[in-house]
């Protein structure tokens, strides 16, 4: 599963396992550091199990190599002892299904990608689907929510259910104090504004990134590290957490020369684009 967002990957894997009638076994790339780690996981599988590895792009190359034979031939080769006494022992594995999830498909090695039989990509949710999710979560939390209130939360949730549920909880807290416990459109608007989530779903850091590009760098282009220092955030966090949504929604883009604010960002903040930026856009 290749995601353009941070989604409920474990939930999706659970649904797949339930539909298959399989037992779900979960792990993640960062915790599988050594061959012994993946060998332990694989040898504990039973026939028909579904192994789900989240953040699979963070597997080390040596761990990946163990997966090749496991996925193709249902066996692994383990080296026992060291030096002159080292020997290889082949261990057969029961038939199993493996599901991997990543938000950075390009970091997967070509041999590992080629061994997956099915490749899905999940995009951001529409506001309509997120509204349904928000209303369902509101019923579970026993929160009185109007359709307009749920829609207001949904359209500011960056196309992500996890964000929608988080904003719903915070809006519920606000409604208990300011709205007699009922989430209406007006209450949702006030609550989300208080949380620095604007009408496009941009939070405080999104705003800082875009305004820094516009005001400090004349719209760009500027390098990622330079931008990260200017906003006081790690470059990896900007690249993995904030940029995907800003790029997909047309607020900024990555170019060979650096990050560039697009016209939608200028319009959103009521800023006029600089002549240099207009010239760059025409190139």
N, C-alpha and C positions, 0 to 999 in steps of 0.2 A: 504494500500500500504506500504509494508516494503521495504525500500531502503538501498542498500549498499553504497549509495552515497548521496550527497546533490543535488537533482534533482529539476526540475521545477514541484513541486507537485501541485501547484495551477493551472498551465497550464493543467496538466493531469486531474485534477478535472473539469476544465472548459470544456475540450473536452467531458468528460463523461456526464456532464450536458447538453451540446449541443446535443449530440446524443440521450439523453433521452427526450429532449424538456422540461427540467426542469429549474427552477430558481436556481441559485447557491447562497448559503449563506455560508460565510467563517468565520472561527474563528481559534484560536490556543490554545493549551494546557496551555501555561503560563498565558494567560489573563483570563482564566476561573478558578479563584481562589476559589470562594465561590459558594454554591448551588444556590444562587440568580442569579449568572452570567449565569450558564447553563440553569436555569429555564427561564430567560428572552429570551435567544436565542431560546429555544425550543417552547415557547408559541407564538413566533412571526413567526413561520413557517406556510406556507400555504400548502395545499394539493399538493403533487407531488414535493415539493422542495427537493433539494439536499443539505444537510448540510456537509460541508467539515471542518474537524478539523485537522490542521497541528500540528506536534509535539505532537501527542495525548498521547505519553508516559509520558508527563509532567503534565497530569491531576492529581489532588489530589484524594485519594481514596473516599472521600465523594462526590466529583463531579461525579466520575465514577459510583457510586451507583445510581445516578439519571438517568444515561444513560441506565442502565439495563432494567428498566421498560419501558423507552421511546422506546428502540429498539425492545423489545419483544411485548409489549402490547399497544404501542402508548398512554401512559399515564404517568403522574408523580404525586407524592404525595408531597404536600408542607405543611410544618408546619407553622401555623399562631399563633402569640402571643407566650408567653413563660410562664413557670411556670404552676400554676394550670389552667390557662386559655388557655393553648396550645391545639390546635386541628389540625387535619390533613384534608386537602382539596385535593380531587383528581381532577386533570385537564386532560381532554382528549386532545390528540394531533391528528392532521391530519396525514394520512399516508405520510411518507417521507423516503428518502434514505440518509443514512449516510456513508461518506467515511472518513477514518482516514489515516494519513500518519505519518510514523516514520522512523528514521534511527537507532533506538534502540529497536527492537521488543522485546527483552528479558526483557525490563523494563515494558512492558504491563502486567497487571495482567491476570491470566488465565481466570477468568470469563469474562473479557472484550474481550479478544481474541476469546473466544468461541462464542461470540454473532455476530461476523462478518461472513456472509455467504460465502464470497469469499476472498481469501488471495493471493495477488500478491507480487512478489519480483522483483524489478528492479535492474539490474546490471549496471556496467559501459558501456558506449557506445564504440563501436569499432571505430578505426581511420577512417574507410570508412564512417560510418554514421556521425561522427563529421565533416568530410570534407564536406559532403552535407550541414550540418547545417551552417558551416562556410561560404560556398559559397552563401547560401541563405541570411545570415546576411550581407555579403559583398554587395550583390545586393541592399538590403534595405538601407544600409548606402551609396550606390553609390560609392563603393570603387573598383577600378580596381584590381582584384586579379587573379593570374594564378592558375591553378589546383595544381601545385607543391607548391606554396606559401600557399594555403589553407590547403594542406595536412601537411605541416610542422607545421602549427599552431595546426591542429587537433591532431596530434600524440603527442604533448606536453601538451595537455589539460586535462590530468588526467581522461580521459573518461567521462568528464562532460560538457554539453553544456554551462552552465553558465561561466565556466572557458574559454571555447573556444571563446565565445563572448567577454569576457573581454580582452583576449589576442589579439583578432582581432582589437579591438579599439586602444589598445596601439601600435600595429604594424602599424596600419593606421597612427597614429601620427608620428611614426618613418619614414614611407615611404614618407610622405609629405615633410620631411626635407631631407632625404637621398636618396630616390628612386623615385623622381618625381611623387609621389602619387600612384605608382604601387607596389603592394605587390608581389614580386617574392620569390622563395625559398631562395635566397641569402639574400634578405632584411629581410624576416621573421626570418632567422637564426640569423642575426646580432641583430635584435630587441629583440628577445627572450633571447639571450645571455646577452644583456644589462639589461634585466629585471631579470637576475639570474634564468632563467628557462632553465634547461639543456635538453639534447636530450631525456631523459626519463620522462620529465615533472616534475622533482624535482625542487622545489624552494629553496630559501635560508634556510628556516627553516627545510625542509626535509633533506637538506645536513648537517645542524648542528646536527640534531638528529642522523643521521647515523654515521657521523664522530665522534661525542661524544661517541657513543656506541663503535666504533672501537678503537679510540685512547685513550679515558679516561678510558674505562672499559674493554679493551681487547675483545671487541665484546659481552660482557655480560656473564651471565645474570645480570641485574641490575633492581632495582625497578622503578616504574613509577615516584614516587615523587622525587627520587634521580636524575633521568634523567631530569625531569622538571626543577629542580633547576639548573642543569648543563647548560641547554640551555637557561634559562631565560624565560620560558613559563609556563603557567598554565597547570597543569596535565590534567585537563578536556579538554583543547583545544588540547593537544597532542593526547589524547585518542579518541576524537570525530572527529577531523579535519584531522590530519596528519596520524595517525596510520592505518586507514582503507585502504588507497591507498597503503601505504608502505607494509602492510602485504599481501594484495591481489596480489601485483606485485612481491612478493617474496624477498623483501629487508630486512625484519625483521619478527620476530614472537613473540607472547606472550607465555610464558611458566609458569608453576607453580613457577619457581624460578625467573622470571622476564623477561625483554625484552632482545632479543638476535638478533644481526646482522647476517644475513645469507650470504652465499657465494656470492650471486649476488651483495650484497652491497660492499663486498671486491673487486670483479671484476670491479664494476662500478667505484670505486675510485682508482683502480690500487694498492690495498693494499694486502699484504700477510696475510692470517689468521694465528692467533697465534696457537702454539701447544695445548694450553689449550682449545681453541675454537674448534679445530679439534676433540679433545677428547670428548668435550661436544656434538658435532654433532653426534658422534657415539653412544651416550647413548640411 
